[in-house]
Amino acid sequence: MLSEKINLQEKYSKFSKHWSPRIIAEMNDYQFKLAKIQGEFVWHDHKDTDETFIVIQGEMTIKFRDSQIKLSEGEMYVVPKGVEHKPCADNECKILVVEPRGVVNTGDAGGELTINEDMWI
């Protein structure tokens, strides 16, 4: 059975909350999550998996303890597993995150930005 195509802009129009990823698709054990980010996230890592960030619109920075990488629209970066990082965006940035099902967005760091349940749109 074939699924329907997914329009990213239409999906982004369905939510406004920052740092609250929404699942739009799954492939094998991986989830594709849209998020709107602005400001700074929390320092965290994912001990068992890499995490991919793809910038759809805007610009973001991924901070590391000893460096940082700036991403613009159309660019992506894979954060290796176990590497502590902190995503940031001065202005609203729309991103697509690709990671295995069940990954908690804040890793073991916890806090008020932790999403413990899958939210589909």
matplotlib code that plots the C-alpha trace (Angstrom):
import matplotlib.pyplot as plt

x = [0.0, 1.4, 1.2, 0.3, 2.9, 3.7, 3.8, 6.3, 4.9, 1.3, 2.5, 4.4, 1.2, -0.4, 1.7, 3.5, 5.2, 9.0, 11.1, 8.1, 8.9, 6.0, 6.4, 5.4, 6.6, 8.4, 10.9, 11.8, 12.7, 13.4, 11.1, 11.1, 10.2, 9.4, 10.3, 10.2, 13.1, 14.0, 16.3, 18.5, 17.8, 19.4, 22.8, 22.2, 23.5, 22.1, 24.2, 22.9, 22.3, 23.3, 20.9, 20.4, 19.4, 18.2, 17.4, 14.2, 13.9, 16.1, 19.4, 20.5, 23.6, 24.6, 26.9, 29.4, 31.5, 34.6, 33.1, 29.9, 28.5, 26.1, 23.5, 21.5, 18.5, 19.2, 22.1, 22.3, 24.5, 24.7, 25.6, 27.4, 26.1, 27.4, 28.4, 27.0, 25.3, 22.9, 20.8, 20.1, 18.4, 18.4, 15.2, 12.6, 14.1, 12.2, 14.1, 13.6, 15.1, 15.8, 16.4, 15.3, 11.8, 11.8, 14.6, 13.9, 14.6, 16.6, 18.5, 19.1, 19.2, 15.4, 13.8, 10.7, 11.5, 11.4, 8.8, 7.9, 5.2, 5.1, 3.1, 2.0, 0.7]
y = [0.0, 3.4, 6.3, 9.9, 12.5, 14.8, 18.6, 20.0, 23.6, 22.3, 20.2, 23.2, 25.3, 22.9, 23.8, 26.9, 25.7, 25.8, 22.8, 20.5, 18.0, 16.5, 13.1, 13.2, 9.7, 6.6, 4.5, 1.2, 2.1, 5.8, 8.8, 12.0, 14.9, 18.5, 21.2, 24.9, 26.1, 29.5, 30.4, 27.8, 24.2, 22.2, 20.6, 16.9, 13.8, 10.6, 7.7, 5.1, 6.9, 9.6, 12.5, 14.3, 17.9, 19.3, 23.0, 23.5, 27.3, 29.7, 29.3, 27.4, 26.7, 23.4, 24.2, 21.6, 22.0, 23.0, 24.3, 25.0, 24.6, 26.9, 25.5, 27.4, 26.5, 23.3, 22.2, 19.2, 17.8, 14.5, 14.7, 11.5, 9.4, 10.3, 13.9, 16.5, 19.3, 22.2, 23.4, 27.1, 29.6, 33.4, 33.6, 30.9, 28.1, 25.1, 21.8, 18.2, 15.8, 12.1, 9.7, 6.2, 5.7, 6.2, 8.7, 11.3, 14.8, 15.9, 12.6, 12.0, 15.7, 16.0, 19.3, 21.3, 20.8, 17.0, 15.4, 11.9, 11.0, 10.8, 13.6, 13.0, 15.6]
z = [0.0, -1.0, 1.4, 0.5, -0.2, 2.7, 2.2, 4.8, 4.7, 5.3, 8.2, 9.7, 9.5, 12.0, 15.0, 16.4, 19.7, 19.6, 20.7, 20.3, 17.5, 15.5, 13.7, 10.0, 8.9, 9.8, 7.8, 9.3, 12.9, 12.1, 12.6, 10.6, 12.9, 12.1, 14.7, 15.0, 17.1, 18.5, 21.4, 23.1, 23.8, 26.7, 26.6, 26.0, 24.2, 22.8, 24.0, 21.6, 18.3, 15.9, 15.3, 12.0, 11.7, 8.3, 8.0, 6.0, 6.6, 8.5, 10.3, 13.4, 15.3, 16.9, 19.9, 21.1, 24.3, 22.2, 18.9, 17.0, 13.5, 11.7, 9.4, 6.8, 4.7, 2.7, 4.9, 7.3, 10.0, 11.7, 15.4, 16.4, 19.2, 22.6, 21.6, 23.9, 21.9, 22.2, 19.2, 19.1, 16.7, 17.0, 14.9, 14.3, 12.3, 10.8, 10.9, 10.1, 12.6, 11.7, 14.5, 15.7, 17.2, 20.9, 21.2, 23.9, 22.6, 25.7, 26.1, 29.8, 30.6, 31.2, 32.0, 30.9, 27.2, 27.4, 25.1, 26.5, 24.0, 20.2, 18.7, 15.1, 12.7]

ax = plt.figure().add_subplot(projection="3d")
ax.plot(x, y, z, "-o")
ax.set_aspect("equal")
plt.show()
